[in-house]
């Protein structure tokens, strides 16, 4: 999740909505596995930097979790590159 500084209330609402959606997915997928990742706990409406930092930490934890289990992650520079690779 990338967070950019913005004074737009709509932009901030979308960022928080993304975080809540991520939280729901994490709760569903990781329930009962002993992994507790809570990006929304870092939400501060006055400063989204904590949410950004927590999201980065969650990403790093998930990458370690996937790779330690033998999984591989393919990264793409943008959505267009992903769509080109997966028509």
C-alpha positions as CSV (number, residue, x, y, z in Angstrom):
1,X,0.0,0.0,0.0
2,X,1.4,3.3,-1.0
3,X,0.4,6.4,1.0
4,X,1.1,9.9,-0.3
5,X,0.6,13.0,1.6
6,X,-2.6,14.6,0.5
7,X,-5.0,17.2,1.9
8,X,-7.9,15.6,0.0
9,X,-10.4,14.1,2.4
10,X,-11.6,11.7,-0.3
11,X,-8.0,10.5,-0.9
12,X,-7.6,9.9,2.9
13,X,-10.9,8.0,3.0
14,X,-9.9,5.8,0.1
15,X,-6.6,5.0,1.9
16,X,-8.4,4.0,5.1
17,X,-10.9,2.0,3.1
18,X,-8.0,0.1,1.5
19,X,-6.6,-0.6,4.9
20,X,-9.9,-1.9,6.3
21,X,-10.3,-4.1,3.2
22,X,-6.8,-5.5,3.7
23,X,-7.5,-6.1,7.4
24,X,-10.7,-8.1,6.6
25,X,-8.7,-10.2,4.1
26,X,-5.9,-10.8,6.6
27,X,-8.4,-11.7,9.3
28,X,-10.1,-14.2,7.0
29,X,-7.0,-15.8,5.6
30,X,-4.8,-15.9,8.7
31,X,-7.4,-16.9,11.3
32,X,-6.2,-19.8,13.4
33,X,-2.7,-19.7,12.0
34,X,-1.1,-17.8,14.9
35,X,-0.4,-14.8,12.8
36,X,-1.8,-11.4,13.9
37,X,-1.4,-8.6,11.5
38,X,-3.4,-5.5,12.3
39,X,-2.6,-2.6,9.9
40,X,-5.8,-0.7,11.0
41,X,-4.5,-0.5,14.5
42,X,-2.0,2.2,13.3
43,X,-4.8,4.4,11.9
44,X,-4.6,8.0,13.0
45,X,-6.9,10.3,11.0
46,X,-4.5,13.2,11.5
47,X,-1.5,11.4,10.2
48,X,-1.5,8.5,7.8
49,X,2.2,7.9,8.1
50,X,1.7,5.3,10.8
51,X,-0.8,3.4,8.7
52,X,1.7,3.5,5.8
53,X,4.5,2.2,8.0
54,X,2.3,-0.6,9.4
55,X,1.2,-1.6,5.9
56,X,4.8,-1.9,4.9
57,X,5.6,-4.0,7.9
58,X,2.6,-6.3,7.1
59,X,3.8,-6.6,3.6
60,X,7.4,-7.6,4.8
61,X,5.9,-10.1,7.2
62,X,3.7,-11.7,4.5
63,X,6.6,-11.8,2.0
64,X,8.8,-13.6,4.6
65,X,5.9,-16.0,5.4
66,X,5.3,-16.8,1.7
67,X,9.0,-17.2,0.8
68,X,9.8,-19.3,3.9
69,X,7.1,-21.7,2.8
70,X,8.8,-22.1,-0.6
71,X,6.5,-19.6,-2.5
72,X,7.8,-17.1,-5.0
73,X,6.5,-13.6,-5.6
74,X,6.6,-11.9,-9.0
75,X,6.6,-8.1,-8.8
76,X,5.5,-5.8,-11.5
77,X,6.3,-2.1,-11.8
78,X,2.7,-1.2,-12.5
79,X,-0.8,-2.5,-13.3
80,X,-0.2,-2.3,-17.1
81,X,2.9,-4.6,-16.8
82,X,0.8,-7.1,-14.7
83,X,-2.0,-7.1,-17.3
84,X,0.4,-7.5,-20.1
85,X,1.9,-10.6,-18.4
86,X,-1.5,-12.0,-17.6
87,X,-3.9,-11.3,-20.5
